[in-house]
Amino acid sequence: MKRNIRISGTARMPGDKSISHRAVMLASLAEGESRIRGFLHAGDTLSTAGMMRALGAGVREVSDTELAVTGRGLRGLSEPGDVIDAGNSGTTMRIGAGILAAQPFLSVVTGDPYLRRRPMQRIVEPLTRMGAAISGRKGNTLPPLCIRGGKLSGIRYEMPVASAQVKSSVLLAGLFAAGPTTVVEPLPSRDHTERMLSSMGAKIVREGNEVTVHPPDRLLPLSLDVPGDISSAAFFLVLAASVPGAGLRLDGVGVNPLRTGLVNVLRRMGAEIRLESLRQEGGEPVADIEVMGLDLAGVEVFPEEIPGMVDEVPALCVAAALAGGRTVIRGAGELRVKESDRIVAMVSALSSLGVRCGEYPDGLWIEGPSRIAPGMRCDSRGDHRIAMSLQVLSAAAGVPIEIVDTECIDTSFPGFRGILAEVLA
């Protein structure tokens, strides 16, 4: 399939979304002023900033990409005067619940219609075991959540499914607990919370698949440079990798080894991806990523790879649609409880565009290379990663696709459209 498309140049990704969320939360629990440079200024992270302001932290925007946060200390948060709105952000609600579960007051957290149908039992169960009282809709499984915090006890919690949000929620609650709190992971998930807590003076111990936090007396303030977001970079990695002859450089991207699963899979598919100028920034590994487009081939993605690329699977589906042969993705059942059921969303959209594909209970398969039908209409289902993946497919295939609801992109990547236009030289 010949495509007359040119992709080249250098781009800078916005600050890492996961790190930005955690930095605002933990800085609000520190003693003193923290500076967060490279903060992602997007709908989801601003929801977290709003939550911490509602709890009494001083969160001030120095610029569009820098925050100054005056922390209240571990025992200094105050009862919010109104319901906290987490917007579309599952991270705000789930990880934030770990903090709220330990506070000696009542909090109510809600969100937009998409967030209000996302499952919360996965955090309610361990936080309740620690001593918090949490109620919600449908048997305490759906938002809004009403959280009456209190004295918590440390627990040992074995997670049924690998989830960095659940792990972080329990670890943050453990900061306030009587005794250590241990989380046992079935597979390793992103470890930004552990890295950040360690840099702030907390005692974090990892032994195999167990992570233990010991409650500290205080947390030190942060001085943090947030690296570029690998999940945002994913769309441009796939775009360049899927177009033979393309060449693209992405500067200053976080390459935490628990987040680079997509890079490994794209390399197996035949893409040439190099990590240049490897360095440490803010306790996180960072690199400049260079990707060259080649003819890709379908591969099998195994369940143990999914935690390292769970947010990037929709983008990978684009590469699979344009690659030669079949790509099989298994162990990705977590995609069904994201902002949308991303398995259903991608199979539905790709099928309407003429791509041969189908579902498994825990994943999907895609047969390429596909000739994308031009001018078709696809629904993003209000999911930012679906919307961006479909825009990348349109660009890589060189055919117009009408996408319903692209405004949702602003929840995580407001500058996406501008960067896409720049690299499409």
N, C-alpha and C positions, 0 to 999 in steps of 0.2 A: 504494500500500500504506500504509494509515493505521496509525500506531503510537502508542499512548498512553503515551509515555515522556517523562520529564522529566530533563534533564541540565543541571546548572548548578553554579556555584561556582568556587572557586580551589583549585588543587592545586600542591604542590611535588614535583618529580621527584627521585629519588635521584641521587647523584653519577654523573657519566659513567663508564661501565664501561671504555671504551677508555683514557681519561685516567688512571683509577685504576690500571689495570694498569701503564701506562708509568711513572707517577710512582713506584711502589714499586720497580720495577726500576732506574730511573735514579738515584733517591735512594740506593739501595744501592751504586751505583758512585761516588757523590760523596764529597768529603772534608768531614766535619762532619755536623751534625744537620739533617735536613730535617723540615718540618712539612707534612702533607698534610691539609687541612681539606675536609670534604665528601666524603671517601672513601666509595666504595660498599662497604658491608659485606654482601657476598653470597658465595655459594659459589665462584664463579669467581675473584673478586679475592682472596679469602682463600687460594686455591690459590697465587696468585702471591706473596702475603706469605709463605706457608709455604716456597716455593722459595727465596726470598731469605734467610730465616732459616737454612735448611739450608746455605746457602753462606757463612754467617758474619755477615751483616748484622744489626744490631740493629733489629728491627721491633717497636715497642711500640704497643699500642692505648691512646691517651689517652682515647678515648670510642668510641661506636659509629660515629662519623663522622669521627674524627681519628686519624691515625697520626703517631708520631714515628719517624723512621728514621735510625739512625746508620750512615752509609756506611762502606765499607771502602776506598774509593778504587778506581781502575781496576785496580790490581795486587794487591789485598788479599783477594780472595775465597778461601775454603778448600774443600777437597774435602769433599763431603757424606758423612756416615757411613752413609747408607742410600739406598735408591732414593727418588727424588723423585716424589711423587704429584701430578700436575696435575689430578686430579679429572675434571671435564667440560670443562675449559677449554682450547680450542685455542689461545687467545692465550698462555696460560702456556707451553705446550709449544713453539709455533712461535717466538714472539719470544724466549722464554727460551733457546731453542737457539742464538740468535745470541750471547748472552753466554757460554754454556757452551762453544761452539766455540772460544773464544779462551783458555780456562783451561788451565793446565798440569797437568790431572788428569783423572780419569775420572768421568763422571756417567752415571747411568741414570735416564731419565724415563719414567714410565708414566701411566696414567689409567684412568678407568672404562670399562666395556664400549663405551659410545658413542664416547668419544675414541679408543679403541684401533682403531677401524675408519675413522678419518678419515685422509686422505692426507697424508703428510709428505714425499713426494719433492720437492715444490715448495720446501722449505727445505733438504733434504739436498743437492740438486744444487749450488746456489750456495755453501753453506758448505763442501762438500767441495772445490769449486774453489778456495776461499780457503786450504785447507790442513788443515781438520779431518778427522778420521776418524770417520764416523758409520755405524752399522749398525742395522738394525731388521728386523722381520718382512717377509716377502714381498718379498725383494730390496731391503731397506732403504726400503720405501715406507710401512710401517705401524708404529705404536708397539707395544711400548716401543722407545725409542731409546737406544742406547748411544753416548755421545759422548766421544771422547778428543780433547780440545782440544790446541792447540799454537800455534806461531807462524803467524800468518796473513799473507797478502799481499792488498793491495787489488786489487779487480777492477772491471771494468765489466760489469754484469749487466743484460741486457735481459729483463724479465719477460714471459713469454708471455701472462699474464692479470693484470689489475689486481688487486692484493691488498695492503692496508695491512699485513697481518701479515707477508707475505714481505718487503716493502720494509723494514719495521722490523727484522726479523730480520737482514737483510744490513747495514743501517746500524749496528745495534748491534755486530755483529761487526767492522764497519769502524772502530769506536772503538779497536780493539786492533791493527789491521793495520799493516803496513809500507806506507806510502803511502796516497793517497786511495782511497776506494771510491765508485763511481758506480752508481746504480740508474736504469734507463730504464723508464718506465711507459708502457704502451699507452694508458691513460686515467688521469686524475688520481684518486688515492685519498686517503682522509683523511690529514691531515698533522700529527697530534698529536705524533708522535715528533720531527719536524723542529722544530716550534715549541718543544717542551720542551728539546731539546738546545741550541738557540740561546740560550734563557734561562739555561742552565747554563754558557755560555761556549764551547761547541763551535762550530767553523766549519762551517756548513751552507750550501751554495750550490745554488740552483735556477736552471737555465737551460732554459726550455721544459719538456719532459717528462723532464728529467734532474735527479736530486738527488745531490749529492756531499757526503760527510762526510770531513773531514780529521781524522786521529787527534789528539786533544787531549792535553796533558800531565796535565790534571786536569779534573774537573767540579765546578762550584760547587753547594752544597746548594740545595734548593728551599724556597720558602715559597709554598704553592699553595692557592688556593681552587678546588676542582673544581666546574665548573658542572653544572647538571642535565642528565641524559642525554636527548638528542634521540631516541635509539632507544627509550627507555622512554616518552617523551612521545608517540611515534608512535601507541601504542594509544589514547590519550585524544584525540589529534587526530582519528583516524579515527572514534572513537565519537561525538564531538560533531559532526563534519562530516557524518556519515551520518544524523543525526536532525534533520529540519527543526524549527527553533525552539529548538534547543539552544544554550546559550551557556556557554563554559568558558574559564577563564584559567589558564595554566600559568606560574608565576613562575620566573625565573632559569634558563632553559634555554640550553644551548650551541647556538649557531646558526652554527657553522663552515660556511662556504659549500660545503665538500666533504661535508657531512653533511645538507643540507637538501633533498635531492631529493624526498622525500615531500611536503614543503610545496609545492613547485612543482607536483607532479602533482595534488595535491588542489585547488589553486587552478584548474588547468586543468579539473578536473572540475566546478567551480562553487562550491567552498567559499570562504567569506570568512575569511581568516586574516591577522591583523595582527601584526607584530613591533613591540612597544612598548619604550621605554626601552633602546634599543640601547647597549651599553657593552662595555668590555674587562675581563675578570677572568682573571688568571693567564695572560695572553697569548692568550686565546681570546675570540671575540665571544660575547656573552650578550644575551638579550632576554627580555622577558615576552611570551608568545604568547597571543593572544586568537583564539578560533575560534567562528564562528557556523554552525549547521547549516542547510543549504539542500538543495534537491533536486539530486542529483549526476547527472552524465552520464558514460558510459563514454568512455575516451580510449585512445590508443596511447602506450605507454611505450617509449622507444627505447633501444638498447643503450648509448649513451653516457651515459644517465642512471643506469644501474644502479649503478656504483661509489658514487654519492652517496646511495644508498638501499638497498643490498643487504640489510641486516638488516631493513628495514622492508617488504619485499615481502609477507610473510605478512599483515601488518596491512592493506596496500593491497588485498589480495584481499578483505577484509571490505567495504571501501568499494565495490569493484567489484561484489560480489554484491548490494548494495543500491542501486546506481546504475542509471539507465536506459540501456540499450544495452550494447554490447560493449566490454570493456576487453581490450587485447592487450598482453602484456608479453614482450619479446624481449631477447636478450643476457644472460639471467640464468642461464646454465649453472652458475655458481658456487653456486647454491642447492642443487645436487645433492650437494655435498660439505660441507654444514654439519652441525649436530648430527644432522640427518636429511636425507633427500632432500626438501627443502621443496617442490619442485614436485609430487612424488608425494603427499606428505602433505596438501597443501592441496587438490589435485584430488580425492583420495580422500575427504577429509572433506566438502568442499563438495558433491560428487556425492551422498553419502549423505544430505545435508540437503535435496536437491531443487534444488540450483543447477546450471544448465547451464554446463558448463566442460569444458576439455580441455587436453592437454599439447602442447607443442612440445619438440624436443630441448633448446632453450635458453630455455624459458619456458612460458607458459600463456595461455589466454584464458578470460574469464568473461562470461557474458551475464546482465544484470539488467534490471529489479529482480526479485529472487527472493522467493518466499514460503517461508520457512524451515520445514521440517517439525519440529514440536516433539517433544521427548522422545527424540530419536535419540542414539545412542552413537557418539562419535568418539574415535579414538586419537591422542594427541599425539606418539606415538613417542618419548617421552622428550625432546622438544624444547621448551624454554621458550617460544620465540616462536610455535610452533604452538599451544601450550596457551593462551597469553594472547590470541592472535588469535581462537580459538574462543570464549573467554569474552567477548570484546568483541562478537563476532557475536551471541551469545546475548543480551547486554544491549541492543544496538542494535536487534535484531529483536523483542525482547520475548518470546522463546520459550525454554523450558528446553532445554539441550543437555547431555547427560552426557559428560564428558570424562575419558578414561582417562589417569591420571598427570598430575596438576597439581603434584605436589611438585617437579618439575623447574623450576618458575617461580622457586624460591628461589636457583637458581644465578646469576640476574641481577637479580631484582626482588622481594625478600622482601615488600615492602609493597604489592604490586600489588593484592591482594584488598581490602585496607582502603581504598585510594584509590578503587577502582572502586565500592565500597559508598557512599562519601561523595558522589561526583559523581552517582550515581543518586538524585537527590533525591526 
